[in-house]
Amino acid sequence: MEFSQSASVNTVLRKLSESYGADFNDYVFDELGDVRGHLEILINGRSVSTLSGLNTKLKDGDQVAILPPVGGG
């Protein structure tokens, strides 16, 4: 999937939602259209919460990961 050089994490998530349909959309976004709070979004292994959130701009070669909650004990 190709994106402009100034694409944000939010732009990528929305485009993926268009491409992968309702199952992806329901998994990532809540009923208000916000990213579900239990998901962790990483850019090159760093949480977007330590960057500019969903407005973080991506560069060529960046890797985006969407992680579900992890528990254990």
VMD Tcl script that draws the C-alpha trace (Angstrom):
set ca {
  {0.00 0.00 0.00}
  {1.41 3.39 -0.98}
  {1.02 6.62 0.99}
  {2.16 10.18 0.53}
  {5.34 11.12 2.37}
  {3.37 13.22 4.85}
  {0.90 10.48 5.82}
  {0.06 10.25 9.50}
  {-0.65 7.15 11.54}
  {-4.33 8.14 11.50}
  {-4.30 8.33 7.68}
  {-2.78 4.85 7.46}
  {-5.32 3.36 9.88}
  {-8.23 4.91 7.95}
  {-6.87 3.64 4.63}
  {-6.39 0.14 6.07}
  {-9.97 0.27 7.32}
  {-11.16 1.07 3.78}
  {-9.08 -1.78 2.35}
  {-9.84 -4.49 4.93}
  {-13.46 -3.62 5.67}
  {-15.79 -3.94 8.61}
  {-13.83 -6.53 10.62}
  {-10.70 -4.37 10.67}
  {-12.72 -1.21 11.30}
  {-14.60 -2.75 14.24}
  {-11.37 -4.11 15.73}
  {-9.47 -0.81 15.56}
  {-12.17 1.87 15.93}
  {-14.92 2.32 18.49}
  {-18.44 3.52 17.71}
  {-17.27 7.16 17.81}
  {-14.54 6.48 15.25}
  {-11.70 6.74 17.77}
  {-8.94 4.14 18.00}
  {-9.84 1.70 20.75}
  {-7.97 2.50 23.95}
  {-6.81 -1.06 24.57}
  {-4.76 -1.18 21.35}
  {-1.12 -0.16 21.26}
  {0.08 1.45 18.04}
  {3.84 1.30 17.48}
  {6.07 2.99 14.92}
  {9.39 1.21 14.59}
  {8.84 -0.29 18.04}
  {7.96 3.02 19.75}
  {4.50 3.77 21.06}
  {2.77 6.62 19.23}
  {1.81 7.92 22.69}
  {5.49 8.87 23.16}
  {5.55 10.57 19.75}
  {2.79 12.78 18.33}
  {-0.01 10.27 18.83}
  {-2.10 9.46 15.78}
  {-0.79 12.63 14.14}
  {2.72 11.15 13.99}
  {4.01 11.55 10.44}
  {5.49 8.46 8.84}
  {8.67 8.27 6.82}
  {9.52 5.87 4.04}
  {10.41 2.51 5.57}
  {8.64 3.06 8.91}
  {6.95 -0.02 10.30}
  {3.53 0.30 11.92}
  {2.33 -2.34 14.38}
  {-1.11 -2.65 15.95}
  {-0.87 -4.71 19.12}
  {-3.72 -6.13 21.19}
  {-3.57 -5.99 24.98}
  {-1.14 -8.45 26.48}
  {-1.58 -10.08 29.85}
  {0.14 -12.74 31.74}
  {1.33 -13.73 35.04}
}
mol new
graphics top color blue
foreach p $ca { graphics top sphere $p radius 0.5 }
foreach p [lrange $ca 0 end-1] q [lrange $ca 1 end] { graphics top cylinder $p $q radius 0.2 }
display resetview
